[in-house]
Amino acid sequence: MSVKIKSLKVKEPSSAEKPGSRPKQKKEVRKTKSREQKDLQDNSTKGSVSLPALAEGESVSPVLLDPLQQYLKEISKFPLLSREEEEQLTKEYYKTKDPRIAYRLVTSNLRLVVKIALDFQKFWMQNFLDLIQEGNVGLMQAVKKFDPYRGVKFSYYASFWIKAYILKFIMDNWRLVKIGTTQAQRKLFYNLRKEKDRLDALGFKPVPKLISKRLNVREEDVIEMEQRMNASEISLDAPIKEDSDELHRDFLASPTPMVEDIVAKDEVLTRLRKILEEFGKDLKDKERVIFYERLLAEDPLTLAQIGKRFGISRERVRQIEERLLKKLRKYLKERLPDAENYPLALEGS
């Protein structure tokens, strides 16, 4: 059987495709390259810089806002209330206590909290969101306490609660040790710096005496508050000075009583017991019962119980007791000339 084999035609490589020669580029590649070069030239003439292309699979993520900016962006989405809407909602909440109405009142006034917190930012430079958070708590408290029938605008009423909570937070966290515990001290803390700045602007030296007159407080309170605000905190574990092994806590007074105080206290008690025993030996009948079972007893009898025992009135027992105490004071004064110092020695016994 015969088989026909077709002849294969082999194309001879051109001079451009021969070994050692540069391969020919396709037309499309050349066009793309020329287009990119043209774009680069145009960008260079305009003064712009072309951005590198992203690799396959890469994505561009937006720049994240800091927490404060993100919070401000979120609260801006809540619509503000008109005066009529606010009045209507406050009256409805006053009657129904509906949490959905409270939610609208709170969210519509979140920007008010931020505005008020800005006034306190100079007192708290750590995290502004801390002030906003405390102000929001005050705002919720204002919603809870507000009475719409008093003729006061809600935002005006809420501003006092917001300021109060922010100021309390600053006072509690200004130092490790609180610098203001009473309402008067908190008010002085807030107004002291403002009044000093006001006096400086008027050309007066802000001395404590002048500030106390303008704020209607004692001069001692102004001095004490300035010392608290300007004082720095010292760790008890810190050394007294550099290259010293002595710590601040080493110089604190010990809470346990000293040996000398314990001995002196025992001597006083022993002497006092002896004198009282001598005084009680001369007492008879009613005075003896009142002395031992009422004045010295851990579980003293009442006037009515003693009166019932002897068949007399409570008033008569009281008179006998008063006469007995006068007699005891006179006896102690004769036997113990320094009796006025004994309460100090017996303190805590």
VOPAGU-2260 file (C-alpha; in pm, 1 decimal, decimal comma):
REM VOPAGU-2260
SITE   aa  ch    i         X         Y         Z
SITE  MET   A    0       0,0       0,0       0,0
SITE  SER   A    1     140,6     330,3     -94,4
SITE  VAL   A    2     135,7     627,6     149,0
SITE  LYS   A    3     151,1     981,7      31,3
SITE  ILE   A    4     348,0    1210,7     252,4
SITE  LYS   A    5     289,4    1579,5     208,8
SITE  SER   A    6     596,4    1789,3     194,9
SITE  LEU   A    7     642,7    2025,7     483,4
SITE  LYS   A    8     739,0    2377,1     402,6
SITE  VAL   A    9     962,9    2536,8     660,9
SITE  LYS   A   10     975,5    2914,7     664,3
SITE  GLU   A   11    1322,8    3046,7     670,9
SITE  PRO   A   12    1376,5    3290,3     957,7
SITE  SER   A   13    1420,1    3650,4     859,1
SITE  SER   A   14    1714,0    3857,0     951,9
SITE  ALA   A   15    1518,0    4009,1    1242,9
SITE  GLU   A   16    1439,1    3663,6    1386,7
SITE  LYS   A   17    1780,7    3510,7    1347,2
SITE  PRO   A   18    1974,4    3415,9    1656,9
SITE  GLY   A   19    2151,0    3711,4    1812,7
SITE  SER   A   20    1912,3    3963,9    1661,7
SITE  ARG   A   21    1636,4    4163,3    1848,1
SITE  PRO   A   22    1286,2    4022,7    1796,1
SITE  LYS   A   23    1036,7    4234,5    1613,5
SITE  GLN   A   24     766,3    4398,3    1835,3
SITE  LYS   A   25     408,0    4387,0    1743,2
SITE  LYS   A   26     231,4    4690,1    1616,6
SITE  GLU   A   27      -4,8    4707,4    1913,3
SITE  VAL   A   28     279,4    4704,4    2163,0
SITE  ARG   A   29     453,2    4981,5    1980,1
SITE  LYS   A   30     136,9    5187,4    1970,2
SITE  THR   A   31      75,7    5137,7    2345,5
SITE  LYS   A   32     430,1    5233,9    2430,0
SITE  SER   A   33     417,9    5545,2    2218,1
SITE  ARG   A   34      87,1    5640,6    2378,9
SITE  GLU   A   35     233,9    5603,5    2733,4
SITE  GLN   A   36     535,4    5813,6    2637,8
SITE  LYS   A   37     306,1    6080,4    2504,1
SITE  ASP   A   38     102,1    6079,2    2829,1
SITE  LEU   A   39     418,7    6109,5    3035,8
SITE  GLN   A   40     533,3    6404,2    2829,9
SITE  ASP   A   41     196,2    6573,5    2864,6
SITE  ASN   A   42     198,4    6521,5    3243,5
SITE  SER   A   43     551,0    6654,3    3275,0
SITE  THR   A   44     456,7    6968,9    3089,5
SITE  LYS   A   45     159,1    7022,0    3322,1
SITE  GLY   A   46     370,9    6973,2    3634,9
SITE  SER   A   47     179,4    6663,8    3753,9
SITE  VAL   A   48     322,9    6328,3    3852,6
SITE  SER   A   49     166,8    6008,0    3726,0
SITE  LEU   A   50      68,2    5752,0    3992,3
SITE  PRO   A   51     197,7    5397,0    3959,7
SITE  ALA   A   52     -53,8    5138,1    3856,8
SITE  LEU   A   53    -194,7    4903,7    4124,0
SITE  ALA   A   54     -96,7    4542,6    4113,6
SITE  GLU   A   55    -367,5    4288,7    4049,0
SITE  GLY   A   56    -570,5    4219,9    4364,1
SITE  GLU   A   57    -479,3    4547,1    4541,5
SITE  SER   A   58    -748,7    4787,1    4654,2
SITE  VAL   A   59    -754,5    5144,8    4774,8
SITE  SER   A   60    -906,2    5201,2    5125,5
SITE  PRO   A   61   -1020,4    5549,5    5235,5
SITE  VAL   A   62    -823,9    5732,2    5504,8
SITE  LEU   A   63    -986,7    5659,7    5840,5
SITE  LEU   A   64   -1096,1    5956,2    6052,9
SITE  ASP   A   65    -978,4    5993,7    6411,0
SITE  PRO   A   66   -1242,3    5907,4    6678,0
SITE  LEU   A   67   -1338,2    6270,7    6739,8
SITE  GLN   A   68   -1390,0    6348,5    6370,4
SITE  GLN   A   69   -1583,0    6026,1    6327,4
SITE  TYR   A   70   -1806,9    6116,3    6623,9
SITE  LEU   A   71   -1873,2    6467,1    6490,7
SITE  LYS   A   72   -1958,4    6319,2    6153,2
SITE  GLU   A   73   -2204,5    6075,4    6308,9
SITE  ILE   A   74   -2389,8    6326,7    6528,2
SITE  SER   A   75   -2429,3    6565,1    6234,1
SITE  LYS   A   76   -2668,8    6310,8    6082,2
SITE  PHE   A   77   -2928,3    6371,3    6355,8
SITE  PRO   A   78   -3167,3    6655,4    6265,5
SITE  LEU   A   79   -3213,6    6952,5    6494,5
SITE  LEU   A   80   -3553,5    7024,8    6647,3
SITE  SER   A   81   -3747,5    7342,7    6607,2
SITE  ARG   A   82   -3878,9    7524,2    6914,6
SITE  GLU   A   83   -4229,4    7387,1    6853,7
SITE  GLU   A   84   -4105,6    7029,0    6802,6
SITE  GLU   A   85   -3890,3    7045,5    7112,9
SITE  GLU   A   86   -4177,0    7177,3    7324,1
SITE  GLN   A   87   -4412,3    6908,5    7194,1
SITE  LEU   A   88   -4163,6    6624,9    7253,8
SITE  THR   A   89   -4074,2    6738,4    7605,2
SITE  LYS   A   90   -4441,3    6750,7    7701,8
SITE  GLU   A   91   -4504,5    6405,7    7555,9
SITE  TYR   A   92   -4206,1    6259,7    7739,2
SITE  TYR   A   93   -4310,9    6428,5    8064,0
SITE  LYS   A   94   -4642,9    6243,7    8042,9
SITE  THR   A   95   -4544,8    5908,6    7889,3
SITE  LYS   A   96   -4172,7    5863,2    7974,2
SITE  ASP   A   97   -4138,3    5698,4    7631,9
SITE  PRO   A   98   -3767,5    5611,0    7570,9
SITE  ARG   A   99   -3809,8    5672,3    7197,1
SITE  ILE   A  100   -3900,8    6035,8    7266,3
SITE  ALA   A  101   -3606,8    6066,1    7504,8
SITE  TYR   A  102   -3381,7    5929,1    7227,7
SITE  ARG   A  103   -3492,0    6206,7    6990,7
SITE  LEU   A  104   -3438,4    6475,8    7252,7
SITE  VAL   A  105   -3090,1    6348,8    7333,9
SITE  THR   A  106   -2968,2    6295,3    6978,1
SITE  SER   A  107   -3094,0    6635,6    6861,7
SITE  ASN   A  108   -2885,7    6807,5    7133,0
SITE  LEU   A  109   -2558,4    6615,9    7099,1
SITE  ARG   A  110   -2402,3    6911,4    6917,4
SITE  LEU   A  111   -2491,9    7132,6    7214,3
SITE  VAL   A  112   -2280,7    6906,0    7435,0
SITE  VAL   A  113   -1982,0    6944,2    7202,1
SITE  LYS   A  114   -2019,8    7323,0    7203,4
SITE  ILE   A  115   -2028,4    7338,7    7583,1
SITE  ALA   A  116   -1740,7    7092,2    7617,0
SITE  LEU   A  117   -1521,8    7326,4    7409,9
SITE  ASP   A  118   -1545,7    7584,6    7689,3
SITE  PHE   A  119   -1391,3    7332,2    7930,5
SITE  GLN   A  120   -1121,1    7204,7    7697,5
SITE  LYS   A  121    -857,5    7431,5    7850,9
SITE  PHE   A  122    -909,8    7253,8    8183,4
SITE  TRP   A  123    -880,9    6904,0    8032,5
SITE  MET   A  124    -611,8    6857,5    7765,4
SITE  GLN   A  125    -599,3    6477,4    7762,7
SITE  ASN   A  126    -896,0    6346,5    7564,8
SITE  PHE   A  127   -1172,3    6575,8    7448,0
SITE  LEU   A  128   -1407,4    6279,8    7407,1
SITE  ASP   A  129   -1398,9    6233,8    7786,0
SITE  LEU   A  130   -1568,0    6570,5    7830,0
SITE  ILE   A  131   -1822,5    6492,8    7559,3
SITE  GLN   A  132   -1903,9    6161,6    7722,2
SITE  GLU   A  133   -1967,8    6320,7    8061,9
SITE  GLY   A  134   -2169,8    6597,5    7898,9
SITE  ASN   A  135   -2388,9    6337,8    7728,8
SITE  VAL   A  136   -2461,9    6182,4    8069,0
SITE  GLY   A  137   -2565,2    6525,8    8195,0
SITE  LEU   A  138   -2787,0    6570,6    7888,7
SITE  MET   A  139   -2968,1    6244,5    7959,3
SITE  GLN   A  140   -3016,2    6350,5    8320,0
SITE  ALA   A  141   -3162,9    6679,8    8198,4
SITE  VAL   A  142   -3415,7    6494,0    7981,8
SITE  LYS   A  143   -3516,3    6289,3    8283,7
SITE  LYS   A  144   -3557,6    6589,5    8516,8
SITE  PHE   A  145   -3699,1    6852,4    8278,5
SITE  ASP   A  146   -4041,0    7002,3    8349,2
SITE  PRO   A  147   -4180,3    7158,8    8027,6
SITE  TYR   A  148   -4445,5    7356,1    8217,1
SITE  ARG   A  149   -4193,8    7584,4    8389,5
SITE  GLY   A  150   -4161,0    7809,7    8084,7
SITE  VAL   A  151   -3789,4    7734,1    8034,2
SITE  LYS   A  152   -3634,6    7624,4    7705,7
SITE  PHE   A  153   -3502,5    7269,7    7722,8
SITE  SER   A  154   -3160,0    7347,1    7572,9
SITE  TYR   A  155   -3108,6    7625,1    7829,1
SITE  TYR   A  156   -3204,4    7391,2    8114,2
SITE  ALA   A  157   -2990,0    7107,6    7977,0
SITE  SER   A  158   -2681,2    7328,9    7953,8
SITE  PHE   A  159   -2662,7    7349,3    8334,9
SITE  TRP   A  160   -2672,1    6970,7    8371,3
SITE  ILE   A  161   -2411,2    6928,8    8098,3
SITE  LYS   A  162   -2176,5    7180,0    8261,4
SITE  ALA   A  163   -2226,9    7023,7    8604,4
SITE  TYR   A  164   -2131,9    6674,6    8488,5
SITE  ILE   A  165   -1831,7    6795,4    8289,3
SITE  LEU   A  166   -1705,7    7007,5    8577,8
SITE  LYS   A  167   -1748,4    6721,1    8824,8
SITE  PHE   A  168   -1548,3    6492,1    8595,0
SITE  ILE   A  169   -1264,7    6744,8    8569,2
SITE  MET   A  170   -1259,5    6801,2    8944,2
SITE  ASP   A  171   -1250,7    6428,2    9016,0
SITE  ASN   A  172    -973,7    6356,3    8766,4
SITE  TRP   A  173    -762,6    6673,5    8775,4
SITE  ARG   A  174    -531,6    6514,2    9028,9
SITE  LEU   A  175    -499,6    6171,4    9183,8
SITE  VAL   A  176    -619,8    6341,4    9501,0
SITE  LYS   A  177    -942,6    6536,4    9455,6
SITE  ILE   A  178    -896,5    6913,1    9473,1
SITE  GLY   A  179   -1263,5    6994,6    9522,9
SITE  THR   A  180   -1527,3    6799,4    9711,1
SITE  THR   A  181   -1794,5    7060,4    9786,0
SITE  GLN   A  182   -2013,1    7265,0    9552,8
SITE  ALA   A  183   -1840,4    7586,7    9664,5
SITE  GLN   A  184   -1495,8    7444,2    9582,2
SITE  ARG   A  185   -1610,9    7329,3    9238,0
SITE  LYS   A  186   -1754,0    7671,4    9164,2
SITE  LEU   A  187   -1431,6    7838,6    9278,3
SITE  PHE   A  188   -1222,9    7599,0    9067,9
SITE  TYR   A  189   -1415,7    7691,1    8753,9
SITE  ASN   A  190   -1432,5    8067,9    8816,2
SITE  LEU   A  191   -1084,0    8124,2    8960,0
SITE  ARG   A  192    -893,2    8115,1    8633,1
SITE  LYS   A  193   -1162,4    8312,1    8449,8
SITE  GLU   A  194   -1153,8    8585,3    8712,8
SITE  LYS   A  195    -773,4    8601,2    8706,9
SITE  ASP   A  196    -779,0    8642,4    8328,4
SITE  ARG   A  197   -1044,9    8911,0    8358,3
SITE  LEU   A  198    -841,4    9107,3    8612,8
SITE  ASP   A  199    -529,2    9077,3    8396,6
SITE  ALA   A  200    -720,5    9216,0    8100,0
SITE  LEU   A  201    -836,0    9512,6    8312,0
SITE  GLY   A  202    -479,1    9583,8    8426,5
SITE  PHE   A  203    -518,8    9465,7    8787,4
SITE  LYS   A  204    -289,0    9223,0    8962,8
SITE  PRO   A  205    -497,3    8912,7    9046,1
SITE  VAL   A  206    -409,4    8888,2    9414,3
SITE  PRO   A  207    -617,1    8653,8    9634,9
SITE  LYS   A  208    -774,1    8940,0    9831,3
SITE  LEU   A  209    -914,6    9106,2    9520,2
SITE  ILE   A  210   -1034,0    8776,2    9374,1
SITE  SER   A  211   -1208,5    8682,8    9699,6
SITE  LYS   A  212   -1402,7    9011,2    9696,7
SITE  ARG   A  213   -1511,7    8972,0    9335,8
SITE  LEU   A  214   -1616,2    8608,3    9378,9
SITE  ASN   A  215   -1764,0    8664,3    9726,7
SITE  VAL   A  216   -1557,9    8389,9    9891,1
SITE  ARG   A  217   -1300,8    8380,4   10168,5
SITE  GLU   A  218    -943,8    8478,3   10089,4
SITE  GLU   A  219    -822,0    8156,1   10254,5
SITE  ASP   A  220   -1033,2    7952,2   10011,5
SITE  VAL   A  221    -878,0    8128,2    9712,1
SITE  ILE   A  222    -524,2    8067,1    9841,2
SITE  GLU   A  223    -599,4    7703,6    9916,1
SITE  MET   A  224    -750,5    7642,6    9571,0
SITE  GLU   A  225    -452,5    7804,4    9396,7
SITE  GLN   A  226    -216,6    7581,7    9592,9
SITE  ARG   A  227    -416,7    7273,3    9501,0
SITE  MET   A  228    -425,6    7361,7    9131,3
SITE  ASN   A  229     -56,4    7447,6    9110,0
SITE  ALA   A  230      75,1    7167,2    9329,2
SITE  SER   A  231     238,9    6872,7    9157,2
SITE  GLU   A  232     182,9    6512,5    9256,9
SITE  ILE   A  233     468,4    6321,7    9418,0
SITE  SER   A  234     484,8    5946,5    9432,1
SITE  LEU   A  235     537,7    5801,2    9778,6
SITE  ASP   A  236     772,3    5547,4    9619,9
SITE  ALA   A  237     992,3    5820,0    9470,7
SITE  PRO   A  238    1327,8    5894,9    9639,2
SITE  ILE   A  239    1370,4    6211,4    9845,9
SITE  LYS   A  240    1645,3    6324,0    9610,4
SITE  GLU   A  241    1865,9    6179,1    9344,7
SITE  ASP   A  242    2104,6    5900,5    9448,5
SITE  SER   A  243    1911,1    5852,5    9772,8
SITE  ASP   A  244    1774,5    5529,5    9914,5
SITE  GLU   A  245    1521,5    5711,3   10133,4
SITE  LEU   A  246    1167,0    5726,2    9995,0
SITE  HIS   A  247     890,4    5975,7   10071,4
SITE  ARG   A  248     682,3    5704,5   10236,7
SITE  ASP   A  249     960,3    5644,7   10490,8
SITE  PHE   A  250     874,8    5979,8   10651,2
SITE  LEU   A  251     501,4    5916,3   10693,1
SITE  ALA   A  252     367,7    5885,8   11045,4
SITE  SER   A  253     297,2    5529,9   11150,3
SITE  PRO   A  254     -72,8    5454,6   11210,2
SITE  THR   A  255      11,1    5226,2   11503,1
SITE  PRO   A  256      45,3    5390,1   11847,2
SITE  MET   A  257     390,6    5440,4   11989,2
SITE  VAL   A  258     513,7    5243,2   12291,4
SITE  GLU   A  259     525,9    5559,3   12504,5
SITE  ASP   A  260     160,3    5635,2   12429,0
SITE  ILE   A  261      53,6    5279,9   12516,6
SITE  VAL   A  262     235,8    5291,1   12850,3
SITE  ALA   A  263      99,3    5635,1   12937,8
SITE  LYS   A  264    -252,3    5525,3   12852,4
SITE  ASP   A  265    -230,0    5220,0   13078,1
SITE  GLU   A  266    -104,7    5432,1   13366,7
SITE  VAL   A  267    -391,0    5678,0   13326,2
SITE  LEU   A  268    -653,3    5403,5   13312,7
SITE  THR   A  269    -511,9    5228,0   13617,6
SITE  ARG   A  270    -507,0    5547,3   13821,2
SITE  LEU   A  271    -857,9    5647,4   13709,4
SITE  ARG   A  272   -1006,3    5306,1   13796,4
SITE  LYS   A  273    -855,6    5323,8   14143,8
SITE  ILE   A  274   -1003,1    5668,5   14207,9
SITE  LEU   A  275   -1347,6    5564,5   14083,3
SITE  GLU   A  276   -1342,5    5257,9   14308,2
SITE  GLU   A  277   -1262,4    5478,3   14607,1
SITE  PHE   A  278   -1543,1    5716,4   14509,2
SITE  GLY   A  279   -1796,2    5431,5   14478,7
SITE  LYS   A  280   -1724,5    5292,4   14827,8
SITE  ASP   A  281   -1893,6    5589,6   14997,7
SITE  LEU   A  282   -2211,1    5572,1   14784,5
SITE  LYS   A  283   -2533,0    5416,9   14917,0
SITE  ASP   A  284   -2866,6    5295,2   14784,2
SITE  LYS   A  285   -2987,4    5491,9   14478,8
SITE  GLU   A  286   -2657,8    5672,3   14408,7
SITE  ARG   A  287   -2467,8    5344,3   14418,0
SITE  VAL   A  288   -2706,8    5182,0   14166,5
SITE  ILE   A  289   -2695,4    5485,9   13935,8
SITE  PHE   A  290   -2314,8    5501,7   13954,7
SITE  TYR   A  291   -2240,1    5133,9   13888,2
SITE  GLU   A  292   -2539,4    5023,3   13681,8
SITE  ARG   A  293   -2593,5    5338,0   13474,4
SITE  LEU   A  294   -2282,4    5556,3   13457,4
SITE  LEU   A  295   -2013,6    5282,1   13446,6
SITE  ALA   A  296   -2208,9    4989,9   13297,7
SITE  GLU   A  297   -2155,7    4879,3   12937,5
SITE  ASP   A  298   -2531,3    4817,3   12912,4
SITE  PRO   A  299   -2667,8    5098,6   13135,1
SITE  LEU   A  300   -3012,7    5093,7   13291,6
SITE  THR   A  301   -3267,6    5352,1   13186,8
SITE  LEU   A  302   -3414,6    5614,2   13416,9
SITE  ALA   A  303   -3748,0    5431,0   13406,3
SITE  GLN   A  304   -3590,4    5098,8   13510,5
SITE  ILE   A  305   -3413,6    5253,9   13809,0
SITE  GLY   A  306   -3727,8    5446,0   13906,6
SITE  LYS   A  307   -3935,4    5126,7   13896,2
SITE  ARG   A  308   -3682,4    4947,9   14120,0
SITE  PHE   A  309   -3702,0    5213,3   14392,6
SITE  GLY   A  310   -4062,8    5320,7   14332,6
SITE  ILE   A  311   -3980,5    5676,3   14227,6
SITE  SER   A  312   -4034,3    5879,2   13910,2
SITE  ARG   A  313   -3792,6    5916,9   13619,9
SITE  GLU   A  314   -3750,7    6284,9   13700,6
SITE  ARG   A  315   -3642,5    6201,7   14055,7
SITE  VAL   A  316   -3384,0    5956,5   13921,3
SITE  ARG   A  317   -3253,7    6224,4   13685,6
SITE  GLN   A  318   -3214,8    6470,0   13974,1
SITE  ILE   A  319   -3022,0    6214,9   14179,6
SITE  GLU   A  320   -2797,3    6142,4   13881,7
SITE  GLU   A  321   -2725,7    6513,2   13825,7
SITE  ARG   A  322   -2635,7    6557,0   14193,6
SITE  LEU   A  323   -2410,9    6250,6   14174,7
SITE  LEU   A  324   -2224,3    6386,2   13871,7
SITE  LYS   A  325   -2154,0    6715,7   14047,3
SITE  LYS   A  326   -2016,1    6524,8   14342,7
SITE  LEU   A  327   -1798,4    6312,1   14109,4
SITE  ARG   A  328   -1654,7    6616,6   13930,3
SITE  LYS   A  329   -1560,1    6775,0   14260,5
SITE  TYR   A  330   -1398,6    6449,7   14379,1
SITE  LEU   A  331   -1194,0    6412,2   14059,0
SITE  LYS   A  332   -1082,1    6772,5   14070,0
SITE  GLU   A  333    -946,6    6721,1   14421,5
SITE  ARG   A  334    -774,9    6389,7   14347,2
SITE  LEU   A  335    -671,8    6467,8   13985,3
SITE  PRO   A  336    -568,5    6831,4   13940,1
SITE  ASP   A  337    -469,1    6755,0   13575,7
SITE  ALA   A  338    -801,7    6584,3   13496,7
SITE  GLU   A  339    -860,6    6810,9   13192,8
SITE  ASN   A  340    -573,8    6632,0   13011,0
SITE  TYR   A  341    -714,2    6284,2   13068,6
SITE  PRO   A  342    -957,1    6286,0   12769,4
SITE  LEU   A  343    -660,0    6334,5   12534,7
SITE  ALA   A  344    -470,5    6049,8   12696,2
SITE  LEU   A  345    -776,2    5820,8   12686,8
SITE  GLU   A  346    -876,8    5905,7   12331,0
SITE  GLY   A  347    -945,6    5590,0   12131,1
SITE  SER   A  348    -972,7    5365,2   12437,7
